[in-house]
Amino acid sequence: MIMADKLNLSMAAINNAPSPRDLLELPAVQENWVRTYNLVSGKEDGEMRFEAEKILYLRAIQANKALQDCDKFSHYAAFTELAISGLSLRDGLAYIIAYGKTASFMPGWKGRLEQITEIRNVVHVHEPQVVFDNDEFDFEKGMEVIIHKHKPAKTRTKENFITHVYLVIQYTHGLKVYIMDRQEVLNIRDKYSSSYKAYVKAFNEAKKANQELQWGDTWMQTFHRKDGSGSWQKEIELPMWVSDEIQAFKKTIVKRAYQMQEKTPKMKYLDSRMQELPPEITNEVEETGKTDFNKPEDYSQFTEVDDGAGGIDEPGAAAAANPIITELIKQEQPKAKPVKQDPVKATVIQPKAEPAKTTQSTPPAQGNVFENPDEGF
């Protein structure tokens, strides 16, 4: 009963806060956030991280009217899930998005890369690499993928294209290579990227109407369709697949590798919270930077659960106040030391230079629909 009273009091304080900014200024919110972060991460810099992430969180709210209108408890839950993740809202590691009236926490693909490093038997995660058609690249597939050589070309033109993307993870038992060819990646793009589908539709409409296309060169990365009279007709955000295909390929291989890992209890918990967001939304956040989305009318804001008190669990409530997360963290095991690499397996030759960023003025050829929904992104 005492715990329930404390929870009810906390809920009242959260809901009575005049604004999300006032909510994050509550001493109890800071105390809970710092305690959660320190417990999960095993570090002691929670107070410093709280101040840094609070500033980033408030900036995100200030820049997004939809986030300002979100339910305050969902803000508390999302901010707490940020503490559980150990990630940052800086540099695309994680995002706070508005899904209807609900503020939701979402790890980005760079955050997924960081999460992989936390897995018990992972020693090091190398930077994902893309392979262009004019690179020297030799690999073989068998029981395991072995890369014999990857030497990036010294020069590259707009006509060159990506043929493969791969990620090397060093485990305690040795190296493992995750690799995808171009068609595999494009299949996923065509199946799950709503931003790319919208771009292709607009591009084809403009081309069919014989309209002039002009490409913006600002950081917003937009293109404009112009009608015959010269007046601007429409502008559409360029998806990552067009503005920065290298990053799009890297995102895809990281998310594929993440799905194949033996996840920690913390990762499983956060993934369960992510299931409330359709994959099309999570892709659009990473590909366009958009952070506000309408929720389907039939989407229930509350999910009934058996909490032992006949109550309901609002989105993110388990992260906001639930002893189960403490039990999950207790299951975390310390990372093991690496063992000697098996000399029979070939080592991976790491590229010395990062491929240069390229852009496309026309949509890449669309691939077939990805056939296995279990590997969706």
GULO-81078 format. One record per residue (C-alpha): residue in three letters; y, z, x negated. Coordinates in steps of 0.1 Angstrom, whole numbers, padded with zeros to 4 digits, always signed. Layout:
BEGIN
AlaYZX ...
END
This chain:
BEGIN
Met+0000+0000+0000 Ile+0024+0008-0029 Met+0018-0027-0044 Ala+0023-0043-0010 Asp+0056-0024-0005 Lys+0068-0035-0039 Leu+0059-0071-0030 Asn+0077-0069+0003 Leu+0107-0055-0014 Ser+0107-0082-0039 Met+0103-0109-0012 Ala+0133-0094+0006 Ala+0154-0094-0025 Ile+0145-0130-0032 Asn+0153-0142+0003 Asn+0185-0123+0005 Ala+0199-0138-0027 Pro+0230-0158-0018 Ser+0220-0188-0040 Pro+0193-0198-0066 Arg+0218-0188-0093 Asp+0221-0153-0079 Leu+0184-0151-0076 Leu+0178-0158-0113 Glu+0205-0131-0121 Leu+0185-0104-0104 Pro+0172-0078-0130 Ala+0138-0077-0113 Val+0134-0115-0117 Gln+0142-0113-0154 Glu+0119-0084-0159 Asn+0090-0101-0141 Trp+0096-0134-0159 Val+0097-0119-0194 Arg+0066-0097-0187 Thr+0047-0128-0174 Tyr+0057-0150-0203 Asn+0049-0124-0230 Leu+0015-0116-0213 Val+0004-0152-0211 Ser+0017-0165-0244 Gly+0009-0134-0265 Lys+0044-0136-0279 Glu+0073-0112-0278 Asp+0103-0136-0275 Gly+0103-0135-0237 Glu+0139-0123-0233 Met+0153-0151-0255 Arg+0132-0177-0237 Phe+0143-0164-0204 Glu+0179-0169-0212 Ala+0173-0204-0226 Glu+0152-0215-0196 Lys+0175-0200-0171 Ile+0203-0221-0184 Leu+0182-0252-0182 Tyr+0169-0244-0147 Leu+0205-0238-0134 Arg+0216-0271-0149 Ala+0188-0289-0131 Ile+0199-0273-0099 Gln+0235-0281-0104 Ala+0226-0318-0110 Asn+0204-0321-0079 Lys+0217-0314-0044 Ala+0181-0314-0030 Leu+0172-0285-0054 Gln+0202-0265-0042 Asp+0189-0267-0007 Cys+0153-0256-0015 Asp+0138-0224-0003 Lys+0147-0195-0026 Phe+0112-0181-0028 Ser+0099-0215-0040 His+0125-0214-0067 Tyr+0112-0180-0078 Ala+0077-0193-0077 Ala+0085-0224-0097 Phe+0105-0204-0123 Thr+0076-0180-0127 Glu+0051-0209-0131 Leu+0074-0221-0159 Ala+0068-0187-0176 Ile+0031-0189-0171 Ser+0030-0224-0186 Gly+0048-0214-0218 Leu+0065-0248-0216 Ser+0102-0257-0216 Leu+0124-0277-0193 Arg+0139-0293-0224 Asp+0129-0328-0236 Gly+0106-0337-0207 Leu+0080-0310-0215 Ala+0083-0298-0179 Tyr+0103-0305-0147 Ile+0116-0287-0116 Ile+0115-0311-0087 Ala+0125-0308-0050 Tyr+0097-0318-0026 Gly+0112-0315+0008 Lys+0126-0279+0009 Thr+0102-0267-0018 Ala+0111-0264-0055 Ser+0080-0272-0075 Phe+0071-0268-0112 Met+0056-0298-0129 Pro+0044-0303-0165 Gly+0054-0336-0181 Trp+0031-0357-0202 Lys+0046-0342-0234 Gly+0039-0308-0219 Arg+0003-0318-0214 Leu+0001-0327-0251 Glu+0013-0292-0259 Gln-0011-0276-0235 Ile-0040-0294-0252 Thr-0031-0276-0285 Glu-0037-0243-0267 Ile-0074-0250-0260 Arg-0097-0227-0280 Asn-0116-0253-0301 Val-0086-0276-0307 Val-0072-0274-0342 His-0045-0301-0342 Val-0034-0329-0318 His-0020-0360-0335 Glu+0009-0380-0321 Pro-0005-0408-0298 Gln-0003-0442-0314 Val+0001-0477-0299 Val-0014-0508-0314 Phe+0004-0542-0312 Asp-0013-0576-0313 Asn+0000-0583-0348 Asp-0011-0550-0363 Glu-0042-0548-0385 Phe-0066-0528-0363 Asp-0103-0523-0366 Phe-0124-0499-0345 Glu-0159-0495-0330 Lys-0173-0478-0300 Gly-0207-0461-0299 Met-0216-0425-0293 Glu-0181-0419-0305 Val-0150-0440-0312 Ile-0143-0446-0348 Ile-0111-0462-0361 His-0116-0478-0395 Lys-0081-0491-0400 His-0047-0492-0383 Lys-0019-0507-0403 Pro+0012-0515-0382 Ala+0029-0548-0388 Lys+0061-0547-0408 Thr+0080-0568-0383 Arg+0077-0573-0346 Thr+0093-0597-0320 Lys+0097-0595-0283 Glu+0067-0617-0279 Asn+0044-0591-0295 Phe+0026-0568-0270 Ile+0006-0536-0270 Thr-0032-0541-0271 His-0044-0505-0274 Val-0032-0469-0273 Tyr-0051-0440-0289 Leu-0049-0403-0294 Val-0067-0383-0322 Ile-0076-0347-0316 Gln-0090-0325-0343 Tyr-0115-0300-0330 Thr-0133-0272-0349 His-0164-0295-0350 Gly-0145-0326-0361 Leu-0122-0354-0350 Lys-0124-0372-0316 Val-0106-0404-0308 Tyr-0095-0412-0272 Ile-0086-0449-0268 Met-0077-0472-0240 Asp-0071-0510-0241 Arg-0042-0527-0224 Gln-0061-0537-0193 Glu-0073-0501-0187 Val-0037-0488-0189 Leu-0023-0516-0167 Asn-0050-0509-0140 Ile-0037-0473-0138 Arg-0001-0485-0137 Asp-0007-0509-0109 Lys-0027-0483-0089 Tyr-0004-0452-0093 Ser+0031-0462-0104 Ser+0052-0465-0072 Ser+0083-0471-0094 Tyr+0068-0501-0110 Lys+0056-0515-0077 Ala+0092-0511-0063 Tyr+0105-0529-0094 Val+0081-0558-0091 Lys+0089-0562-0054 Ala+0126-0563-0061 Phe+0122-0586-0090 Asn+0101-0611-0070 Glu+0125-0609-0040 Ala+0154-0618-0063 Lys+0134-0646-0080 Lys+0123-0660-0046 Ala+0159-0660-0033 Asn+0170-0677-0066 Gln+0194-0649-0073 Glu+0209-0641-0106 Leu+0195-0611-0123 Gln+0217-0590-0147 Trp+0203-0562-0168 Gly+0222-0530-0174 Asp+0223-0516-0209 Thr+0234-0481-0201 Trp+0212-0450-0203 Met+0206-0452-0166 Gln+0185-0483-0172 Thr+0192-0502-0140 Phe+0191-0539-0132 His+0212-0556-0106 Arg+0205-0584-0082 Lys+0235-0607-0075 Asp+0238-0630-0045 Gly+0255-0664-0046 Ser+0289-0650-0036 Gly+0290-0629-0067 Ser+0290-0595-0049 Trp+0266-0568-0061 Gln+0236-0566-0037 Lys+0213-0538-0050 Glu+0204-0518-0081 Ile+0171-0503-0089 Glu+0160-0479-0116 Leu+0140-0495-0143 Pro+0106-0477-0146 Met+0093-0466-0179 Trp+0068-0494-0179 Val+0098-0518-0183 Ser+0124-0499-0201 Asp+0100-0482-0227 Glu+0065-0495-0225 Ile+0055-0476-0256 Gln+0062-0443-0240 Ala+0044-0454-0208 Phe+0012-0462-0228 Lys+0015-0429-0247 Lys+0019-0410-0214 Thr-0013-0426-0200 Ile-0035-0418-0229 Val-0023-0382-0231 Lys-0030-0377-0194 Arg-0064-0393-0198 Ala-0073-0371-0227 Tyr-0060-0340-0209 Gln-0083-0347-0180 Met-0113-0347-0203 Gln-0106-0313-0219 Glu-0124-0280-0212 Lys-0093-0264-0197 Thr-0083-0228-0202 Pro-0079-0205-0171 Lys-0042-0209-0173 Met-0044-0247-0173 Lys-0068-0246-0143 Tyr-0044-0223-0124 Leu-0014-0245-0130 Asp-0034-0277-0122 Ser-0043-0261-0088 Arg-0007-0256-0080 Met+0000-0292-0090 Gln-0024-0305-0063 Glu+0003-0300-0037 Leu+0022-0329-0053 Pro+0009-0365-0047 Pro+0002-0384-0080 Glu+0028-0410-0070 Ile+0055-0384-0072 Thr+0044-0369-0105 Asn+0044-0404-0120 Glu+0078-0413-0107 Val+0093-0381-0121 Glu+0081-0390-0156 Glu+0088-0427-0153 Thr+0123-0427-0137 Gly+0136-0391-0141 Lys+0139-0387-0103 Thr+0135-0351-0092 Asp+0140-0351-0054 Phe+0115-0363-0029 Asn+0110-0361+0009 Lys+0080-0343+0021 Pro+0058-0359+0048 Glu+0066-0345+0082 Asp+0030-0334+0087 Tyr+0030-0315+0054 Ser+0025-0277+0061 Gln+0050-0256+0042 Phe+0026-0226+0042 Thr-0011-0225+0033 Glu-0032-0198+0049 Val-0052-0177+0026 Asp-0073-0146+0028 Asp-0050-0122+0009 Gly-0067-0091+0023 Ala-0037-0082+0044 Gly-0037-0109+0071 Gly-0007-0126+0054 Ile+0000-0161+0042 Asp+0006-0174+0007 Glu+0038-0195+0003 Pro+0037-0224-0022 Gly+0037-0207-0056 Ala+0033-0172-0043 Ala+0002-0166-0064 Ala+0023-0173-0095 Ala+0052-0152-0082 Ala+0032-0120-0076 Asn-0005-0119-0078 Pro-0027-0098-0102 Ile-0053-0127-0104 Ile-0032-0144-0130 Thr-0035-0113-0152 Glu-0073-0115-0148 Leu-0072-0152-0158 Ile-0053-0145-0189 Lys-0078-0119-0200 Gln-0104-0147-0201 Glu-0084-0165-0227 Gln-0103-0166-0261 Pro-0087-0167-0295 Lys-0087-0201-0312 Ala-0116-0206-0336 Lys-0112-0217-0372 Pro-0121-0253-0381 Val-0154-0261-0397 Lys-0160-0287-0424 Gln-0158-0323-0412 Asp-0191-0342-0409 Pro-0190-0366-0438 Val-0211-0392-0419 Lys-0183-0399-0395 Ala-0155-0421-0407 Thr-0120-0406-0409 Val-0091-0420-0390 Ile-0064-0437-0410 Gln-0031-0426-0395 Pro-0004-0452-0392 Lys+0025-0445-0415 Ala+0052-0458-0392 Glu+0059-0454-0355 Pro+0060-0488-0337 Ala+0095-0498-0328 Lys+0107-0495-0292 Thr+0106-0527-0272 Thr+0119-0537-0238 Gln+0108-0564-0213 Ser+0131-0586-0193 Thr+0103-0596-0169 Pro+0075-0576-0154 Pro+0043-0575-0174 Ala+0013-0592-0159 Gln-0003-0570-0133 Gly-0038-0558-0139 Asn-0066-0551-0114 Val-0065-0520-0092 Phe-0081-0490-0110 Glu-0114-0486-0094 Asn-0122-0449-0101 Pro-0099-0426-0081 Asp-0113-0396-0100 Glu-0094-0408-0131 Gly-0061-0413-0112 Phe-0029-0401-0127 
END
